[in-house]
Amino acid sequence: MSKRMHTLALAASLITASAFSTTVLAGEVSLSGEGSVRYAPDSARLQFTANAEHNLPEKASERLTETMEQWRAAIDTMRDRLVDYSDANINLYTRTLPVQERGQEPQQVAVASQTVSFSINDLELLNSLLEQAQKVGLQYHLGEHQFFHSDEESLQRQALARAIEDARSRCEFVAQQLDMDCGEVVTININGGHRPVPMMMAEARASSDKVSSIGPREIQASVSATFKLD
């Protein structure tokens, strides 16, 4: 073989080896990461309804006004701690009473209704407000969805940060098993929202209708990411 032919063959061999090494060492890994933050709600959104009935609409409205005056007087010392307070939603309508005997003419009654809504950022107020509502005859329903944390956005970011950290940790583990390094992020997707998950239902004493405890919540986040392997 001539010297020129030998040089060309050696060059071709080096190029082939270089291409083969690049294919083996350069790569990517796609995986997911999960993160969560557990917390206790510190706030609540509340809604109460006052109702008054009478054969005459004006009398029903008068009774409703009396009830609302009693309510406002009862919460006067707490009023400045109620966030976004509103009691402007008022309805006046008629309803038909159930017929007690066959052949009896159905009777109608006027109903005046007023809704009160607000939020509290101090759950120590909760039972006091429920007690006052019961005293004046306001109706309400208290459910898990009404409790929340005043800084849930920060908690969501913490959960997301933990999910990203988890994805990076998994990438580093995979790379270590392959005797490689976890490199920069190629793509990353945030999967869905960060809805709080109740860990336990709020408890109430049936005899007094007071909330005795509120279960913890958990915000969950997950990501899908692709990393370079170096």
C-alpha positions as CSV (number, residue, x, y, z in Angstrom):
1,M,0.0,0.0,0.0
2,S,1.4,3.4,-0.9
3,K,2.0,6.0,1.7
4,R,-0.8,8.2,0.4
5,M,-3.3,5.3,0.5
6,H,-2.3,4.5,4.1
7,T,-2.8,8.1,5.2
8,L,-6.3,8.2,3.6
9,A,-7.3,4.9,5.3
10,L,-6.0,6.1,8.7
11,A,-8.0,9.4,8.3
12,A,-11.2,7.5,7.4
13,S,-10.7,5.3,10.4
14,L,-10.3,8.2,12.8
15,I,-13.5,9.9,11.4
16,T,-15.5,6.7,11.8
17,A,-14.3,6.3,15.4
18,S,-15.0,9.9,16.2
19,A,-18.6,9.6,14.8
20,F,-19.1,6.4,16.8
21,S,-18.0,8.1,20.1
22,T,-20.3,11.0,19.6
23,T,-23.3,8.8,19.1
24,V,-22.6,6.9,22.3
25,L,-21.7,9.8,24.6
26,A,-24.2,12.4,23.4
27,G,-27.8,11.7,24.4
28,E,-30.9,12.9,26.3
29,V,-33.2,11.5,29.0
30,S,-36.8,12.3,29.5
31,L,-38.4,11.9,32.9
32,S,-40.9,13.3,35.3
33,G,-40.7,14.9,38.8
34,E,-43.2,15.4,41.6
35,G,-43.4,17.7,44.5
36,S,-45.9,18.5,47.3
37,V,-46.3,20.9,50.2
38,R,-48.5,20.1,53.2
39,Y,-50.1,23.0,55.1
40,A,-53.0,24.0,57.3
41,P,-55.6,26.4,56.0
42,D,-55.6,29.8,57.8
43,S,-58.6,31.5,56.0
44,A,-62.2,30.8,55.0
45,R,-64.8,32.2,52.6
46,L,-68.2,32.4,54.2
47,Q,-71.7,32.9,53.0
48,F,-74.9,33.4,55.1
49,T,-78.5,33.8,54.1
50,A,-81.3,35.6,55.9
51,N,-84.9,34.7,55.0
52,A,-88.2,36.2,56.1
53,E,-91.7,35.2,55.1
54,H,-95.1,36.9,55.3
55,N,-98.4,37.0,53.4
56,L,-97.6,40.6,52.5
57,P,-94.3,41.4,50.7
58,E,-93.8,44.6,52.7
59,K,-94.0,42.7,55.9
60,A,-91.6,40.1,54.7
61,S,-89.2,42.9,53.8
62,E,-89.6,44.5,57.3
63,R,-88.8,41.2,59.0
64,L,-85.7,40.8,56.9
65,T,-84.6,44.3,57.7
66,E,-84.9,43.5,61.4
67,T,-82.9,40.3,61.1
68,M,-80.1,42.1,59.2
69,E,-80.0,44.9,61.8
70,Q,-79.5,42.2,64.5
71,W,-76.8,40.6,62.5
72,R,-74.9,43.8,61.9
73,A,-75.1,44.7,65.6
74,A,-73.9,41.2,66.5
75,I,-70.8,41.4,64.4
76,D,-70.0,45.1,65.0
77,T,-66.8,44.3,67.0
78,M,-65.6,42.0,64.3
79,R,-66.6,43.9,61.2
80,D,-63.2,45.5,60.4
81,R,-61.7,42.0,60.3
82,L,-64.1,40.7,57.6
83,V,-62.6,40.9,54.2
84,D,-64.6,41.9,51.1
85,Y,-67.8,42.1,53.1
86,S,-71.0,42.3,51.1
87,D,-74.7,42.1,52.0
88,A,-76.1,43.9,48.9
89,N,-77.7,40.8,47.3
90,I,-81.4,41.0,48.2
91,N,-84.3,39.0,46.6
92,L,-88.1,39.2,47.0
93,Y,-90.2,36.5,45.6
94,T,-93.3,34.3,46.3
95,R,-93.6,30.6,46.9
96,T,-96.5,28.3,47.1
97,L,-97.1,26.5,50.3
98,P,-97.8,22.8,50.3
99,V,-101.4,21.8,50.3
100,Q,-102.4,20.2,53.6
101,E,-105.8,18.7,52.5
102,R,-107.2,17.5,49.2
103,G,-109.1,20.2,47.4
104,Q,-107.6,23.0,49.4
105,E,-106.6,26.1,47.4
106,P,-102.8,26.6,47.3
107,Q,-101.6,29.5,49.3
108,Q,-98.8,31.8,48.4
109,V,-96.4,33.6,50.7
110,A,-93.9,36.4,50.1
111,V,-90.2,35.6,50.8
112,A,-87.5,38.2,51.3
113,S,-84.0,36.9,51.2
114,Q,-80.6,38.6,51.7
115,T,-77.1,37.1,51.2
116,V,-74.1,38.0,53.3
117,S,-70.6,37.0,52.0
118,F,-67.0,37.7,53.1
119,S,-63.7,36.1,53.9
120,I,-61.7,35.8,57.1
121,N,-58.0,35.5,57.5
122,D,-58.2,34.6,61.1
123,L,-59.9,31.3,61.8
124,E,-60.3,32.1,65.4
125,L,-63.2,34.3,64.3
126,L,-65.0,31.3,62.8
127,N,-67.0,29.9,65.7
128,S,-67.9,33.4,67.0
129,L,-69.4,34.2,63.6
130,L,-71.3,30.9,63.4
131,E,-72.7,31.5,66.9
132,Q,-74.0,34.9,66.0
133,A,-75.5,33.6,62.7
134,Q,-77.3,30.9,64.6
135,K,-78.7,33.4,67.2
136,V,-80.3,35.7,64.6
137,G,-81.4,32.8,62.3
138,L,-79.1,33.1,59.4
139,Q,-78.6,29.9,57.3
140,Y,-75.2,28.7,56.1
141,H,-73.4,25.6,54.8
142,L,-69.7,25.1,55.7
143,G,-67.7,22.8,53.5
144,E,-64.0,21.9,52.8
145,H,-63.9,24.0,49.6
146,Q,-64.4,27.2,51.8
147,F,-61.1,26.8,53.6
148,F,-57.9,28.0,52.0
149,H,-54.5,29.5,52.7
150,S,-53.9,33.2,52.5
151,D,-50.6,32.7,50.5
152,E,-51.5,29.7,48.3
153,E,-49.5,31.1,45.4
154,S,-46.3,30.9,47.4
155,L,-47.2,27.3,48.4
156,Q,-47.8,26.4,44.8
157,R,-44.4,27.7,43.8
158,Q,-42.8,25.7,46.6
159,A,-44.5,22.5,45.3
160,L,-43.4,23.3,41.7
161,A,-39.8,23.9,42.9
162,R,-39.8,20.6,44.6
163,A,-41.1,18.9,41.5
164,I,-38.3,20.5,39.4
165,E,-35.7,19.5,42.0
166,D,-37.1,15.9,41.9
167,A,-36.7,15.8,38.1
168,R,-33.1,17.0,38.3
169,S,-32.3,14.5,41.0
170,R,-33.7,11.6,38.9
171,C,-31.7,12.8,35.9
172,E,-28.5,12.8,38.0
173,F,-29.3,9.3,39.2
174,V,-29.8,8.0,35.7
175,A,-26.6,9.8,34.4
176,Q,-24.6,8.3,37.3
177,Q,-25.7,4.8,36.3
178,L,-24.5,5.4,32.8
179,D,-21.3,7.0,34.0
180,M,-22.4,10.3,32.5
181,D,-23.4,13.8,33.8
182,C,-26.8,15.3,33.8
183,G,-26.6,18.4,31.7
184,E,-28.8,21.4,30.8
185,V,-32.6,21.2,30.4
186,V,-33.8,20.7,26.8
187,T,-37.5,21.0,27.5
188,I,-39.7,21.1,30.6
189,N,-43.5,21.0,30.9
190,I,-45.7,21.7,34.0
191,N,-48.4,19.1,34.2
192,G,-51.8,20.5,35.0
193,G,-52.6,22.7,38.0
194,H,-51.7,22.7,41.7
195,R,-55.1,22.0,43.3
196,P,-55.1,21.7,47.1
197,V,-56.0,18.2,48.2
198,P,-57.8,17.8,51.6
199,M,-56.1,15.3,53.8
200,M,-58.9,15.2,56.3
201,M,-62.4,16.6,56.6
202,A,-63.2,19.5,58.9
203,E,-64.8,18.3,62.1
204,A,-67.7,19.8,63.8
205,R,-69.6,19.2,67.1
206,A,-73.2,18.4,66.1
207,S,-74.6,19.6,69.4
208,S,-73.2,23.2,69.0
209,D,-72.4,23.2,65.3
210,K,-68.9,24.5,66.0
211,V,-65.8,23.6,64.0
212,S,-63.4,21.8,66.3
213,S,-60.6,21.1,63.8
214,I,-59.7,21.6,60.2
215,G,-57.7,18.9,58.5
216,P,-54.4,19.7,56.7
217,R,-54.2,20.2,52.9
218,E,-51.6,19.2,50.3
219,I,-50.7,21.0,47.1
220,Q,-49.2,18.7,44.5
221,A,-47.2,19.6,41.4
222,S,-45.5,17.6,38.7
223,V,-43.3,18.3,35.7
224,S,-42.0,16.4,32.6
225,A,-38.5,17.3,31.6
226,T,-35.9,16.3,29.1
227,F,-32.2,16.8,30.0
228,K,-29.0,16.4,28.1
229,L,-26.6,13.7,29.1
230,D,-22.9,14.7,28.8
